[in-house]
Amino acid sequence: MYRDQAFGTRSSESAKEFTLADLDMTSVKEFRSYLSRIDPTHPYNKLSEDIFLQKVRITDNGNLTYSGLFFLGSNDAIQKAVPDFRIDYLEIPGTSYSDSSVLYSYRLDEQENLWQYFFVIMRRLHNAVDLPFQMDSEGFGREDQPQLSALREALVNMLMHADYFSQMKSRIRVFKNRIEFLNAGALPQDLEMIRSGDMSLPRNPILAKLFRVVNLAENAGYGFDKMEEGWKHYTGTAPIFEQGTNFTKVEFWLSAREIHGGQKGGQKGGQKGGQTEPLTSRQEEVFSMLKNRNTIGRKEIAAQLHINESAVQKLLDALKDKGYIQREGMKGGYWKILKE
């Protein structure tokens, strides 16, 4: 709860054990080059490297800030500060985990830092909306299509507002019929209150500044309008926003959104009219694992999903309650699949 209440407090702090030597200098050069390209007259372009890094709050009195470390640091240094730091990006060749022949067809490798994650993920998202990745004359990707602007806004919002100190990792799932962004950390206020009040309270204000300096994020608000307008232009439907106590989720459907079990307006219902109660994304992941190997244990599931065993047990209990699985035998037993 403290992390949710103290927005920006931890990531804005000086990481006293990390210095300029822990930056990835390739990323620093790329960031400065990007700024000089998109805004040649920006006053930061004339600054020396040390002053520039101080101005954008990468450094603080000779040390890196946590945000500076996450944004332009080396992966080795970031992992020392936050073990298992990553943005979890998967492409699943199905409309759910359960109807996919494999758990995933592509998983993004670890990248050096958030700056590198941003560009690699945007290249993959180009493919997801059936647009070839095009480079301009200076080697940067073109993102002038409204659907790409919508996805870019969602990605930047995820990176700016994630709780990087949480055990829950921000993730992106690209299914055949939709793209899901699930962020670790709730919004500071109710979603409708934020939208109606043009409120801007990023969890990580330094990260927000870094993305805004290079015009990759809105200067006010959370970019909801850009996401909605861009996606409506592409599919005729708006993205679906869902807010939980410790997460924020956005779904971009690639065609008219399917209705499951009375689902309406982003709210998921239970069983209705004899229909099977739908699974959550995490439950579908576990169910797919059990279908692939019905003797898999909690420890292995926990390791693959990067969650603890008690969380796995809750997921298994939910699958049993919904009638998808049944345990046969105790030690040395297996999971019987009741529904496909």
Backbone hydrogen bonds, N-H to C=O, Kabsch-Sander energy under -0.5 kcal/mol:
donor,donor_aa,acceptor,acceptor_aa,energy
5,Q,1,M,-1.9
6,A,2,Y,-2.6
7,F,5,Q,-1.0
8,G,203,R,-0.9
9,T,6,A,-1.5
10,R,6,A,-0.5
12,S,8,G,-1.3
13,E,10,R,-1.4
15,A,64,L,-3.4
16,K,14,S,-1.3
18,F,15,A,-2.5
20,L,62,G,-0.6
22,D,19,T,-2.3
23,L,20,L,-1.8
24,D,72,L,-2.8
25,M,23,L,-0.9
27,S,24,D,-0.7
28,V,24,D,-1.8
29,K,25,M,-2.4
30,E,26,T,-2.2
31,F,27,S,-2.6
32,R,28,V,-2.3
33,S,29,K,-2.3
34,Y,30,E,-2.4
35,L,31,F,-2.1
36,S,32,R,-2.3
37,R,33,S,-1.7
38,I,34,Y,-2.5
39,D,35,L,-2.1
42,H,39,D,-1.9
45,N,42,H,-1.7
46,K,43,P,-1.3
47,L,44,Y,-1.3
52,F,48,S,-2.8
53,L,49,E,-2.5
54,Q,50,D,-1.5
55,K,51,I,-2.6
56,V,52,F,-2.1
57,R,54,Q,-1.2
58,I,53,L,-2.1
59,T,53,L,-1.7
60,D,63,N,-3.5
63,N,60,D,-1.6
64,L,15,A,-0.6
64,L,18,F,-2.4
65,T,58,I,-2.3
66,Y,13,E,-2.1
67,S,11,S,-2.1
69,L,65,T,-2.5
70,F,66,Y,-2.6
71,F,67,S,-2.3
72,L,68,G,-2.5
73,G,69,L,-1.9
74,S,22,D,-2.7
78,I,74,S,-2.4
79,Q,75,N,-2.6
80,K,76,D,-1.1
81,A,77,A,-1.5
82,V,78,I,-3.1
85,F,82,V,-1.2
88,D,86,R,-0.5
88,D,170,S,-2.4
89,Y,87,I,-0.9
90,L,88,D,-0.5
90,L,172,I,-2.5
91,E,106,Y,-2.2
92,I,174,V,-2.4
94,G,92,I,-2.3
100,S,97,Y,-1.0
105,S,91,E,-3.1
106,Y,91,E,-1.2
108,L,89,Y,-2.1
114,L,70,F,-2.7
115,W,71,F,-1.6
117,Y,113,N,-2.3
118,F,114,L,-2.5
119,F,115,W,-1.3
120,V,116,Q,-2.1
121,I,117,Y,-2.6
122,M,118,F,-2.1
123,R,119,F,-1.7
124,R,120,V,-1.6
125,L,121,I,-2.4
126,H,122,M,-1.7
127,N,123,R,-1.0
128,A,124,R,-1.3
129,V,125,L,-1.2
129,V,126,H,-0.6
130,D,127,N,-1.7
131,L,126,H,-2.1
134,Q,132,P,-0.5
136,D,140,F,-2.9
139,G,136,D,-1.9
142,R,134,Q,-2.2
148,L,145,Q,-0.5
149,S,145,Q,-2.0
150,A,146,P,-2.0
151,L,147,Q,-2.0
152,R,148,L,-2.8
153,E,149,S,-2.3
154,A,150,A,-1.9
155,L,151,L,-2.6
156,V,152,R,-2.9
157,N,153,E,-2.4
158,M,154,A,-2.1
159,L,155,L,-2.4
160,M,156,V,-2.5
161,H,157,N,-2.2
162,A,158,M,-0.9
163,D,184,A,-2.0
164,Y,162,A,-1.0
166,S,163,D,-1.5
171,R,182,L,-2.8
172,I,88,D,-2.9
173,R,180,E,-2.3
174,V,90,L,-2.5
175,F,173,R,-0.7
175,F,178,R,-2.6
176,K,94,G,-2.6
179,I,252,F,-2.3
180,E,173,R,-3.0
181,F,250,V,-2.8
182,L,171,R,-2.8
182,L,180,E,-0.5
183,N,181,F,-0.5
183,N,248,T,-3.2
185,G,183,N,-0.6
185,G,246,N,-2.3
194,I,190,D,-2.2
195,R,191,L,-2.3
196,S,192,E,-2.4
197,G,193,M,-1.6
198,D,194,I,-0.5
198,D,195,R,-0.7
199,M,194,I,-1.9
204,N,160,M,-1.1
208,A,204,N,-2.2
209,K,205,P,-2.2
210,L,206,I,-2.4
211,F,207,L,-2.2
212,R,208,A,-2.2
213,V,209,K,-2.5
214,V,210,L,-0.9
215,N,212,R,-1.9
216,L,211,F,-2.9
217,A,211,F,-0.5
227,M,223,G,-2.0
228,E,224,F,-2.7
229,E,225,D,-3.0
230,G,226,K,-2.1
231,W,227,M,-1.9
232,K,228,E,-2.5
233,H,229,E,-1.8
234,Y,230,G,-1.0
235,T,231,W,-3.0
236,G,231,W,-0.6
236,G,232,K,-1.4
237,T,231,W,-0.5
240,I,251,E,-2.4
241,F,239,P,-0.5
242,E,249,K,-2.8
244,G,247,F,-2.7
248,T,183,N,-1.5
249,K,242,E,-3.1
250,V,181,F,-2.5
251,E,240,I,-2.4
252,F,179,I,-2.9
253,W,251,E,-0.6
254,L,177,N,-2.5
255,S,177,N,-0.6
260,H,258,E,-0.5
263,Q,260,H,-1.7
264,K,267,Q,-2.0
267,Q,264,K,-1.9
269,G,267,Q,-0.5
275,Q,272,K,-1.8
284,E,280,T,-2.4
285,E,281,S,-1.7
286,V,282,R,-1.9
287,F,283,Q,-2.7
288,S,284,E,-2.4
289,M,285,E,-1.8
290,L,286,V,-2.3
291,K,287,F,-2.1
292,N,288,S,-2.0
293,R,289,M,-2.3
296,I,293,R,-1.6
301,I,297,G,-2.1
302,A,298,R,-2.8
303,A,299,K,-1.9
304,Q,300,E,-2.2
305,L,301,I,-2.2
306,H,302,A,-1.1
307,I,302,A,-1.8
312,V,308,N,-1.5
313,Q,309,E,-2.3
314,K,310,S,-1.6
315,L,311,A,-1.7
316,L,312,V,-2.6
317,D,313,Q,-2.6
318,A,314,K,-2.1
319,L,315,L,-2.1
320,K,316,L,-2.2
321,D,317,D,-2.8
322,K,318,A,-2.0
323,G,320,K,-1.4
324,Y,319,L,-2.6
325,I,319,L,-0.8
326,Q,336,K,-1.6
328,E,334,Y,-2.8
329,G,327,R,-0.6
333,G,330,M,-2.2
334,Y,328,E,-2.2
335,W,294,N,-2.6
336,K,326,Q,-3.4
336,K,334,Y,-0.6
337,I,335,W,-0.5
338,L,324,Y,-2.7
338,L,336,K,-0.6
339,K,324,Y,-1.1
